[in-house]
Amino acid sequence: MPRIRGASIEEHHERVWADLAEAVRQLLLERDYESINMGHIAVRAGLARNTLYNYARDKSALVLALTRRASRPAVERVSAIAARTADPAAQRLHEIIEAILEASTDQALQPMFRPGAGALVADVPKGPDNPFHALIVEVENVVRDGIARGEFRDVGDVQLAVELLSGAVRAAAERIGREPAAFTATVQATRDVVLAALQRR
């Protein structure tokens, strides 16, 4: 019978998920994503390969499940900031940028923001099934609110504008991954770029 990692089944599953996240993170420091297979992950996490398939059918499904779990705190934090509709949109956007960049430093999410993580990111679905989709929707809502209040200029296609600006935030996350000491300066520079694109001249 497999060894239980915790005082209850729920605690056991939480510990296994934490071990899986750490196993994937460590493997990504050692090799390319494409060369990692389920066997590598099982060994590193201290699981039997058959047990690993109880958690995910393949590597793509495992990455998606891990990303969903790791992104929950960031999604909840950003949603709470966006919901403060009495606050100016620019202020909320300031805080959202910092929250997202802070989340990118989480060890469980860091692999998604590493330079060269293209294949890893490609394994995460686009659209509503993407774990970060809720973040994008919240940012779009804040931008629309800012436009309606006259804080932001009318950018036309809000979805496209936010998609373009998310590229700047991703670049900032990658920079922080390379240079953790640059966090504060990078957050400020990212805010400047994003708000310059949105605010009325």
Summary of the structure (lengths in Angstrom):
residues: 201
radius of gyration: 18.9
end to end distance: 66.9
largest distance: 66.9
contacts: 585
relative contact order: 0.11
helix: 72%
strand: 1%
